[in-house]
Each structure stands twice: as C-alpha cells, then as structure tokens.
C-alpha cells in the first residue's frame, strides 16, 4: 500500500468541472496550505527528467503509458522509477500494475487543476 500524498481535487456541486487545489494566482494571495500543495506539485515538475516523464504519460495515446514505453529519457531504469515515484507522491500521476508492468496516467482533473491555477481570475463584465 502506498503512503503517497495526493493533491485534493474536488468536483464542484454544479458539475461544471474541477476545482483546483488552489485559486488562480491572480485571484487572491494563497494560504499557507494552498502554497504548500502547489509547491509540491511544481517542485516535482522542476526536474527536467520528471517533466519529460510527465509529458510522456500525459501525451501518450489513451491517456496512460506503460513504464516500458516511457523509460527512454536518458537515465537508468532505477532512476526512471525514482522519478515516477516522486511524481506519484506529488499527486501528479496514478499507477496500476498489470502483470509485470506498471501503467501510469495523468488524471484529467490534475491537468485541469494545474491549468486553473495558472489562469487569470474571471473578470466581471
């Protein structure tokens, strides 16, 4: 069983999409907890190998990738496993073992939450 920490991503009551872990940066100052959650996410993506792995999974056909399909990032297999573990701990990836292989996926809600964090708050017309 994993002890990975997952960023809270909640479905709003109106069903109109994902509520990100944090408000858009331009909406209001973050609380300490919100900043902690966002920092874990960005810290995990701050490594070029992790960013390449995250991109490989996110862009893979079907929205998931076998570790055997994404491990060609210029580092050894144990290092790939380490980086994938860090991405999972940050709540950016989920995984499922199927036989001898592990398949990784980026949940659509994670991408939506990241996008909302970096967008401007809606302006009143």
C-alpha positions in Angstrom: 0.0 0.0 0.0 1.3 3.4 -0.9 1.6 6.3 1.5 1.6 8.9 -1.3 0.1 12.3 -0.7 -2.5 13.3 -3.3 -3.5 16.9 -4.0 -7.2 17.4 -3.2 -9.1 17.9 -6.4 -12.8 18.2 -5.8 -15.8 18.2 -8.2 -17.9 21.3 -7.7 -21.6 20.7 -6.8 -22.7 22.2 -10.1 -20.7 19.6 -12.1 -19.0 22.3 -14.2 -15.5 20.9 -13.9 -12.7 20.6 -11.4 -12.0 22.9 -8.5 -8.2 23.2 -8.4 -6.2 22.8 -5.2 -5.6 26.5 -5.1 -7.3 29.6 -6.5 -5.8 31.2 -9.7 -2.7 33.1 -8.7 -4.3 36.4 -9.7 -7.4 35.9 -7.6 -6.1 36.3 -4.1 -3.0 35.5 -2.1 -2.6 31.8 -1.3 -3.0 30.4 2.2 0.0 28.6 3.6 -1.7 25.2 3.0 -2.5 26.1 -0.6 1.0 27.2 -1.2 2.4 24.0 0.3 0.3 21.9 -2.1 1.1 23.9 -5.2 4.8 23.9 -4.3 4.9 20.1 -4.0 3.4 19.9 -7.5 5.8 22.4 -9.1 8.8 21.0 -7.2 8.1 17.6 -8.7 7.9 19.2 -12.2 11.0 21.2 -11.6 13.3 18.4 -12.7 13.8 18.0 -16.5 13.6 14.2 -16.4 10.4 14.3 -14.3 8.9 16.9 -16.7 9.7 14.7 -19.7 8.2 11.6 -18.0 5.1 13.6 -17.0 4.8 14.9 -20.6 5.3 11.4 -22.0 2.5 10.0 -19.9 0.1 12.9 -20.4 0.6 12.9 -24.2 0.6 9.1 -24.6 -2.3 7.6 -26.7 -5.2 6.6 -24.5 -4.0 8.8 -21.6 -1.9 6.2 -20.0 1.6 4.7 -20.6 3.4 1.6 -19.6 6.7 2.2 -17.9 8.2 0.2 -20.8 7.1 2.8 -23.3 8.3 5.9 -21.5 11.6 5.0 -19.9 13.8 6.3 -22.8 14.7 9.6 -21.2 18.4 9.2 -20.9 18.7 7.8 -17.4 18.8 4.3 -16.0 15.6 2.3 -15.2 16.0 2.7 -11.4 16.3 6.4 -11.9 13.1 6.4 -14.0 11.4 4.5 -11.2 12.6 7.1 -8.7 11.3 10.0 -10.7 7.9 8.3 -11.4 7.6 7.7 -7.6 8.2 11.4 -7.0 5.5 12.4 -9.5 3.1 10.0 -7.8 3.9 11.4 -4.3 3.1 14.9 -5.6 -0.3 13.7 -6.8 0.5 14.2 -10.5 0.4 10.6 -11.6 -1.6 7.5 -10.7 -0.4 3.9 -11.5 -1.8 0.4 -11.9 0.2 -2.8 -12.0 -0.8 -5.2 -14.8 1.2 -8.4 -14.7 4.9 -7.4 -14.6 4.3 -3.9 -16.0 3.1 -0.7 -14.3 0.9 1.7 -16.2 0.9 5.4 -15.4 -1.8 8.0 -16.1 -2.4 11.7 -15.5 -5.9 12.2 -14.3 -7.7 14.8 -16.4 -8.6 16.6 -13.2 -4.9 17.1 -12.4 -4.3 18.8 -15.7 -7.4 20.9 -15.3 -6.4 22.0 -11.8 -2.9 22.9 -12.9 -4.4 25.0 -15.7 -6.8 26.8 -13.5 -4.0 27.6 -11.0 -2.1 29.5 -13.7 -5.0 31.3 -15.3 -6.3 34.7 -14.5 -9.4 35.1 -12.4 -12.6 35.8 -14.4 -13.3 39.5 -14.6 -16.8 40.8 -14.1 -18.4 42.3 -17.3 
